[in-house]
Amino acid sequence: MPSTTTSPSPESLEYTPEVARATAHLFERVRGAVPEVEWAVHAPYIHRIEELKRERNAVILAHNYQTPEIFYGVSDFRGDSLGLAQEGARTDAEVIVLCGVHFMAETAKILSPEKTVLIPDLRAGCSLAESITGEDVRQMRRRYPDAPVVTYVNTSADVKAESDVCCTSSNAVQVVESLGTDRVIFLPDEYLAKYVATQTDVEIIDWKGHCEVHERFTPEEVRGYREAAPDLVVLAHPECPPDVLEEADYVGSTSGMAQYVKERQPANVAMITECSMSDNVAAENPDVNFIRPCNLCPHMKRITLPKILRSLERMEHAVEVELEIAKRARRAVERMLEVGRGSGG
């Protein structure tokens, strides 16, 4: 591991002509989402982070819900939670900086046990992942001993370790039906479970976990967006309540929504998911007009450029997963991949 680098001087984080030139191509990608006056603040951090990545042999993985200056400014790989962990495992980098929430960093560590996995803020949690524990899963097994446990990847390593197989929001139905049973325990997202139940004859036993971003959307909001733009195409994440999904033209994962916009280029689109997703997809699709509902994830927004810089400077905060838990959790993820690849949450 490279030696520790001292913190940069204030002068090294100034928006100099050199920094402006080095980051100009990145600003062009986010011009529609980041005002030029803000870029003068972001660019020095981006420039220094890029230097440190080379010194540390590090890669930065950014979830779709990260802000554009992170998503396009410093990340090497961008996408959903499982896809990021898989990309991290494929690289030769010694260090992974996970710009997302804690369960994502755990998943990256599970798939890359030999690498150092850092999360810039330990407080970046997840209401859905924190809605259930490994002991809760064991209790569900005792209550329904003949039902296998399918666990959404948006969970802690401890919960994955108690599961038979993991799933993503896009392959959940495929995973459930692959088990060949009449019913399954599906954890922890209640709304995703209810959506899966509409797509299969398998009985779904759910849990009352929710994402604090997606559960706040209402069908009245969606109808209001349509009134503003009658030709609006509504894309919704399956973590939304059922009555919201009924109002949507397409239901799918974050990667699925991004692919939909890329391929179909609707004139007007609303993505019923975390706010930064629209900013990031808009950067790749300048001819599409985005109606932007703005429910922010407070945990994702704990990750900032200054914290990423500090994480690389100090090599903090390293995420570890107990060996036995990691082994069992990895088995559940690998079983899912044997069924078929899918995009994450």
C-alpha positions in Angstrom: 0.0 0.0 0.0 1.4 3.4 -0.9 2.5 5.6 2.0 0.1 8.1 3.5 -0.1 11.4 1.7 -0.4 14.6 3.7 -3.4 16.9 3.3 -3.1 19.4 0.4 -2.5 23.0 1.2 -5.3 25.5 0.6 -3.5 26.8 -2.4 -3.6 23.3 -4.1 -7.4 23.5 -4.0 -7.7 26.7 -5.8 -9.4 27.0 -9.2 -6.3 27.8 -11.2 -6.1 27.9 -15.0 -4.4 24.5 -14.8 -7.3 23.0 -12.9 -9.8 24.6 -15.3 -8.0 23.0 -18.3 -7.7 19.6 -16.7 -11.3 19.4 -15.8 -12.9 21.2 -18.7 -14.0 18.0 -20.5 -15.8 16.9 -17.4 -17.6 20.1 -17.0 -19.0 19.8 -20.5 -20.7 16.6 -19.5 -22.5 18.2 -16.5 -23.0 21.7 -17.8 -26.8 21.2 -17.7 -26.8 20.1 -14.1 -23.9 22.0 -12.5 -23.7 25.8 -12.8 -20.4 27.1 -13.9 -20.0 29.1 -10.6 -20.3 25.8 -8.7 -17.9 24.0 -10.9 -15.2 26.5 -9.8 -15.7 25.0 -6.3 -15.8 21.4 -7.4 -13.0 21.3 -9.9 -10.0 21.7 -7.5 -11.3 18.7 -5.5 -11.8 16.6 -8.6 -8.3 17.5 -9.8 -6.7 16.5 -6.5 -8.8 13.3 -6.2 -7.7 12.2 -9.6 -4.1 12.6 -8.5 -4.6 10.6 -5.4 -6.4 7.8 -7.3 -3.2 7.3 -9.3 -1.0 7.4 -6.2 -3.2 4.9 -4.3 -4.0 2.6 -7.2 -7.6 3.3 -6.4 -10.9 3.3 -8.3 -14.1 5.2 -7.4 -17.5 3.5 -7.7 -20.4 5.9 -7.8 -24.1 4.8 -7.5 -26.7 6.3 -9.7 -28.0 8.5 -6.9 -24.7 10.4 -6.5 -24.6 14.0 -7.5 -23.3 14.8 -11.0 -20.0 16.3 -9.9 -19.2 12.9 -8.3 -21.0 10.7 -10.8 -19.2 12.2 -13.8 -16.4 14.1 -12.1 -14.4 11.4 -10.3 -16.0 8.0 -10.7 -14.4 5.2 -12.7 -17.5 3.0 -12.7 -21.1 4.1 -12.4 -24.3 2.2 -11.9 -26.4 0.2 -9.5 -25.3 -1.4 -6.3 -24.5 -4.9 -7.5 -23.0 -3.7 -10.8 -20.6 -1.5 -8.9 -19.5 -4.4 -6.7 -18.9 -6.6 -9.7 -16.9 -3.9 -11.5 -14.8 -3.4 -8.4 -14.0 -7.1 -8.4 -12.9 -7.0 -12.0 -10.3 -4.2 -11.6 -6.7 -4.5 -10.7 -7.0 -1.6 -8.3 -5.9 -2.2 -4.7 -8.3 0.3 -3.2 -12.1 0.8 -3.9 -13.8 4.0 -2.8 -17.6 3.3 -2.7 -19.6 6.4 -3.2 -22.9 5.1 -2.0 -24.3 3.6 1.2 -22.8 1.2 3.7 -24.5 -2.1 2.5 -23.0 -1.3 -1.0 -19.5 -1.1 0.5 -20.1 -4.4 2.3 -21.1 -6.0 -1.0 -18.0 -4.7 -2.7 -15.9 -6.1 0.1 -17.7 -9.5 -0.1 -16.8 -9.7 -3.8 -13.3 -8.2 -3.4 -12.0 -9.5 0.0 -8.4 -8.9 -0.9 -9.0 -5.2 -1.6 -9.3 -2.2 0.7 -12.8 -0.9 0.5 -13.4 2.6 1.8 -16.6 4.6 2.3 -16.2 8.3 2.7 -18.9 8.6 5.5 -19.7 5.8 7.9 -23.1 7.4 8.5 -24.2 6.8 5.0 -26.8 4.1 5.8 -30.1 3.0 4.3 -33.6 2.8 5.8 -34.4 -0.3 3.8 -31.2 -2.2 4.8 -31.7 -1.2 8.4 -35.3 -2.4 8.6 -34.1 -6.0 9.1 -31.4 -8.0 10.8 -30.0 -11.5 10.5 -32.0 -12.6 13.6 -35.2 -11.4 11.9 -34.4 -13.7 9.0 -33.8 -16.6 11.3 -37.2 -15.9 13.0 -38.9 -15.9 9.5 -37.3 -19.2 8.7 -38.7 -20.7 12.0 -42.2 -19.4 11.1 -42.1 -20.7 7.5 -39.6 -23.6 7.6 -40.5 -24.8 4.1 -40.1 -21.5 2.3 -36.7 -20.5 0.9 -35.5 -16.9 1.6 -34.9 -14.5 -1.3 -33.1 -11.4 -0.1 -32.8 -8.1 -2.0 -29.2 -7.0 -2.5 -30.1 -3.8 -0.7 -29.4 -5.5 2.7 -26.5 -5.9 5.1 -24.0 -8.7 4.8 -25.5 -10.3 8.0 -28.9 -10.5 6.3 -27.5 -11.8 3.0 -25.6 -14.5 5.0 -28.9 -15.9 6.3 -30.5 -16.1 2.9 -30.7 -18.8 0.3 -30.3 -16.5 -2.7 -30.1 -12.7 -3.4 -31.9 -10.8 -6.1 -32.0 -7.4 -7.7 -35.0 -5.3 -8.6 -34.7 -6.4 -12.2 -34.2 -10.2 -11.8 -36.4 -10.7 -8.7 -39.2 -12.5 -10.5 -36.7 -14.8 -12.3 -34.9 -15.6 -9.0 -38.2 -16.4 -7.2 -39.4 -18.7 -10.0 -36.0 -20.4 -10.3 -36.5 -22.0 -6.8 -39.4 -24.2 -8.0 -41.4 -23.7 -4.8 -45.0 -22.7 -4.2 -44.0 -19.8 -1.8 -40.9 -17.9 -0.8 -40.0 -15.4 1.9 -39.0 -12.2 0.1 -37.1 -9.6 2.1 -37.0 -6.8 3.1 -38.8 -4.4 0.7 -42.6 -4.7 1.1 -43.4 -2.8 -2.1 -40.9 -4.7 -4.3 -42.3 -7.9 -2.9 -45.9 -6.8 -3.8 -44.7 -5.9 -7.3 -43.1 -9.3 -7.7 -46.3 -11.0 -6.5 -48.2 -9.4 -9.4 -45.7 -11.0 -11.8 -45.7 -14.6 -10.6 -48.0 -17.3 -9.3 -45.5 -18.0 -6.4 -46.9 -16.9 -3.0 -44.8 -14.1 -1.6 -44.3 -13.7 2.1 -43.1 -10.2 2.6 -41.5 -7.9 5.2 -42.4 -4.4 6.1 -39.2 -2.7 5.0 -39.3 0.5 3.0 -37.0 2.9 1.2 -37.5 6.3 2.7 -37.1 8.0 -0.7 -39.5 5.8 -2.7 -42.2 5.4 -0.1 -42.8 9.2 -0.1 -44.1 9.3 -3.7 -47.9 9.4 -4.2 -50.1 8.7 -7.2 -51.4 12.3 -6.9 -47.9 13.6 -7.5 -47.6 11.5 -10.7 -51.0 12.6 -12.0 -49.9 16.2 -11.3 -46.8 15.7 -13.5 -48.9 14.4 -16.3 -51.1 17.4 -16.2 -48.0 19.6 -16.7 -46.9 17.5 -19.6 -49.7 15.4 -21.3 -47.2 13.4 -23.3 -45.1 12.6 -20.2 -43.6 9.1 -19.9 -43.4 8.0 -16.3 -40.7 5.6 -15.2 -41.0 4.2 -11.6 -38.8 2.1 -9.4 -40.5 -1.0 -7.9 -39.6 0.2 -4.4 -42.5 2.7 -4.8 -45.9 2.0 -3.4 -48.2 -0.1 -5.6 -50.6 2.8 -6.3 -47.7 4.8 -7.7 -46.6 1.9 -9.9 -50.1 1.7 -11.3 -49.6 5.3 -12.6 -46.3 4.5 -14.4 -45.7 3.6 -18.0 -42.6 1.5 -17.1 -41.5 -0.1 -13.8 -37.8 -1.0 -13.5 -34.5 -0.7 -11.8 -32.3 2.3 -11.9 -30.3 0.7 -14.8 -33.5 -0.3 -16.5 -34.8 3.3 -16.4 -31.6 4.7 -17.7 -31.6 2.2 -20.6 -35.3 3.0 -21.4 -34.5 6.7 -21.8 -31.4 6.0 -23.9 -33.2 3.7 -26.3 -36.6 5.4 -26.6 -35.7 9.1 -26.2 -39.1 10.2 -25.0 -39.8 13.9 -25.4 -40.8 14.3 -21.7 -39.9 11.9 -18.9 -40.3 11.7 -15.2 -38.2 9.2 -13.2 -39.9 8.3 -10.0 -36.8 7.7 -7.9 -34.0 9.5 -6.2 -33.5 13.1 -7.4 -29.9 12.9 -8.7 -30.8 10.0 -11.0 -32.6 12.4 -13.3 -29.5 14.8 -13.4 -27.2 12.0 -14.3 -29.4 10.4 -17.0 -30.1 13.9 -18.4 -26.4 14.5 -19.0 -26.4 11.5 -21.4 -29.6 12.5 -23.1 -29.6 16.2 -23.9 -32.7 16.0 -26.2 -35.0 14.6 -23.5 -36.8 17.0 -21.2 -36.9 15.7 -17.6 -39.7 16.6 -15.2 -37.8 16.2 -12.0 -39.5 15.1 -8.8 -36.9 15.8 -6.1 -36.9 13.3 -3.3 -33.4 13.2 -2.0 -31.7 10.3 -0.2 -30.1 12.0 2.9 -27.7 9.1 3.2 -26.4 9.2 -0.4 -26.0 13.0 0.0 -23.6 12.4 2.9 -21.0 11.5 0.2 -19.3 14.7 -1.0 -16.1 15.6 -2.9 -14.4 16.9 0.3 -15.2 13.6 2.0 -14.0 11.5 -0.9 -10.7 13.5 -0.9 -10.3 13.0 2.8 -11.1 9.3 2.5 -8.2 8.8 0.0 -5.8 11.0 1.9 -6.4 9.2 5.2 -7.4 5.8 3.8 -10.7 6.0 5.8 -13.2 4.5 6.5 -12.3 0.9 5.7 -15.2 -1.5 5.6 -14.7 -5.0 6.9 -17.0 -8.1 6.9 -16.5 -11.0 9.2 -15.0 -13.9 7.3 -17.8 -16.5 7.9 -20.5 -13.9 7.2 -18.8 -12.8 4.0 -18.5 -16.4 2.9 -22.2 -17.2 3.4 -23.3 -13.8 1.9 -21.1 -14.4 -1.1 -22.7 -17.8 -1.7 -26.2 -16.1 -1.8 -25.0 -13.6 -4.3 -23.3 -16.2 -6.5 -26.5 -18.3 -6.5 -28.3 -15.3 -7.9 -25.7 -14.9 -10.6 -26.1 -18.5 -11.5 -29.8 -17.8 -12.2 -29.1 -14.9 -14.4 -27.6 -11.4 -14.3 -29.7 -8.5 -13.3 -29.4 -4.8 -12.6 -29.5 -3.7 -9.0 -31.4 -1.3 -7.0 
